[in-house]
Amino acid sequence: MSSRQKGLRKKHNAALTAPDKRIVALAGNPNTGKSTIFNALTGLRQHTGNWPGKTVVRTLGTYSHLGQSFVLVDLPGTYSLLAGSPDELVARDFIYFADPDATVVVVDATCLERNLNLVLQIMEINLRVVVCLNLIDEAERKRIYIDINELSRQLGVPVVAAAARNGLGLGELKEKIYQIALRQLSTTPRRLTYDTGIEEVVSDLDRTLKAIVTCGMKRRWLALRLLEGDPAVLESLKYYCGGINH
């Protein structure tokens, strides 16, 4: 763990800086079964409090797989990371600034298209993503068929089919998290591209940010947020990185 990464994680919780543990963020839309997955993986090894300076509840849990300890951070359920609410801001800042070793995005197999927006947004921030296609049993009952391999190929990240209430797929999910977090499995997340004019401005901003953002963050994502005129991202930069060096 780099000193930058350790410092940023300490802003969220000192326990996240433990060198023997890997940090896993658990994200997803509301009502996707995210909490069921969290409880199934962590059992009674959970701690609940508030995020620093927020009224938003923070829940951490631990589990082990193949001798490796993991801290699972249950992020607030959100439809987007555009920081329109305190929940979205907490989820976005943790994924971006704490740089988890893996991010699991839980999606509902019965309405996949509604959930992919969040998946694509998270993949812009973190390359180490696993998609958990939950409620696959409900999808089958509704005669919805999803080609898991093709979905994984198009997204460029592992996709695990699961029915968390029945324990289906949780073993495979643990294995994929392990492989991603320990850098045994590389990903090539699908990158969103925009109109030529926007891409040119983003490239210009990226070159400018390279000289003035010194905390090693992903500049393309930051450039897109600045282009949108997002004031919350500047406040977060100030809090986690000391702002932009002019």
N, C-alpha and C positions, 0 to 999 in steps of 0.2 A: 504494500500500500504506500503510495507516495505521500510526502508530508502535506501537499496541497489537499489530497483526497482525505487524509486523516483530519486535517483542520476543518474542512467543510462538513464532514460527518459529525464532528464534535459539536458543531453549531446545532445539529438536530438532536443528538443524544450521545453522551460520552461512551455508552456501551457499544455504539456502532464502530468505535475505533479499535476494538479488540483484534489483535493481529491474527488470531487463530480462527476467526469467524469470517464467513463470506456474507455479504449483505444482498438480500433479495427483496425487491419491491414488488408488491402485489397490487395491480391496478385493474380497473374495469368499470363499465357502466353500472349503475344501480340495478339490482335484481338479476344479476347474472350468476349468482351463486358464489361470489367471491368470498364471502364470510364463511360459507360451508367449506370451501377449500382451505382457507386459513385455519379453521378449527381442526380439520382433518389432519393437516400437516403438523400443527404445533400442539394439539391436545391441551393439556393444562399448563403448558409452559408459556404463559402469556403475561404481559404487563400492559396496563392501560393507563394513560394519562392524557395530557394535552400537548399539542405542538407548541414549541416555545413562542410566547407572545400571541398565541391564538386561542380561540375557544373551540377549535376543531379537535375532536378526539383523536388521539394517536394510540394505536395498538401494535405492540411488538410481540413476536413469539419466536421460539427457537426449536430447531429440530436437527437431527444428524442423518447423514446418508453416506455410506461407505467410509465411515470414520471422520468425515468432514462436518464441522458445525456450521450451521446457517442461522442468521437472524432474518426473520421474515417480517417485513414492514407492511402492514395492511393500510394502504393509502385510501383516502376517502373515495367513495364511488362518484365518478364524474363522467359526463358525456363528452367533455372536451378539455383541452389543456390551455385554452385561451385566457385563463385567469379572470373569468367574469364573476367568480364567487370565491370566498375564502377556501372552500374545499378544493376547487380547481387550482388555486394558487399554491396550496400546500402540496398537492400531488405533483404539479409541474416543477416546483422548486426542488423537491426531493429527488426526482428523476434526473433533473439537469445538474444541480449543484452538488448533491451527495454522490452522484455517479455510482449507483449500485452495481454490484458484480453481475447481476442478472435482473431483468424486469419481466415478470409474468403478467401478461394481459389476458384477463378472463373475458371471454365473449360468449354470448348466448347462441347456441347452434340453431335455435328456432327462428332467429331474426338476425342473421349474421351481417347483412348489409347495414343495419343500424349501428352495429358495433365497430365496423372497420374504420370509421373516422378516427376514433381514439387510437386504434392500433397504428395507423399511418402517422398520426401526430407523435406518438411515443417513439416510433422508429426513426423520426427525424432527430430525436434527442439522443437515444441510446441504441447502439448497434447490437447489444447483447440482450435480445428479446426472445421470449418463448410465448407463443400464443396457446392458451388453454381453451379448447373448444368445448365448453361445458354444456350440460343438458343435452348431450347427444342422444340419450334415451328418449327424451321428449321429442326431439327432431325425428327420430325413427318412427315414433308413434304417429306423427303427423305426416309421415311418408316424405320427409325432406332428406335428400341424399346430398352429402358433401364429400367431394373428392379431397381427402386430407392431403395426399401427396401433391396434388396439383395446387391446392391452396398454399402449401408450404413452399412450393417452387415459385409461385407468383409473388409471395410476400418476401421470400428470401430468408425466412427464419423457421425454426422448428414449430410444428403445430401438433398438439397432443389432444386427442379426443378423450373426453371424460364425462362421467356422471358422478359428481362428487358425493351425492347423497348415498350412492351405493358403493363408493370406494373405487369405482371403475376408472382406470387411467392414472391414478395417483402415483403408482410405482413408476410408470413411464415419465410422468411429470417430474418427479424427483430426479430421475436419471438425466433428463434433458437440462434441468437447472444445474445439476452438478457439472455436466460437460461444458455448459456455457460459462458458468461462474469460474471454473478452473481453466478456461481457455483451451479446452480439449476439442471444442467444436466451434468453428468460425461461422459467421453469418454474413449475408450480403443483402441487408434490408432494402426493399424497394424504395427508391428515393423519388419524392414528388418533384416534378419539374414544372416551371411556370412559363408564362409567355416570355419571349425573347427580351423584351424591354425590362421586365421584372428581374430576370436572371442577370442582366447586365448591371443593374443597380445593386443587386445582392452581391455580385462579384466585386464591385467597387467598394461596397461597405466592408466586405470580408477583408480586402487588402488594407483598408484603413484600420479596422479592428485589430489586425495582426500586430500593429505597432502600439496600440493603446490598451488592449485587454491582456493583462499579464498573468492571469490566474489559470491559463490553460484550458479555457472552456471551448465548446464547439461553436465556432464563429458563424457558420452558415445559419444555424438556428437563431442565434442572437441577432444576426443581420435581418432576418425575416421579421422578427418581433419588433425591432426598431423601425423597420419600414412600415409596419402596421401602426406605429405610433403608440406602442404599448408602454404606458408609464410604469406599470408594476414591475416590469423586468429591470428597469433602472434602479428601483428601490431594492430589488433582490440582489442585483450586482453590488450595490453599496453595502448591503448587510453581509453577504457571503464572501465577497472578494475585495471590498474596500472601494468599489466603484471603478470608473474608467480613468486611467492615467492620461491626462492631457499633456 
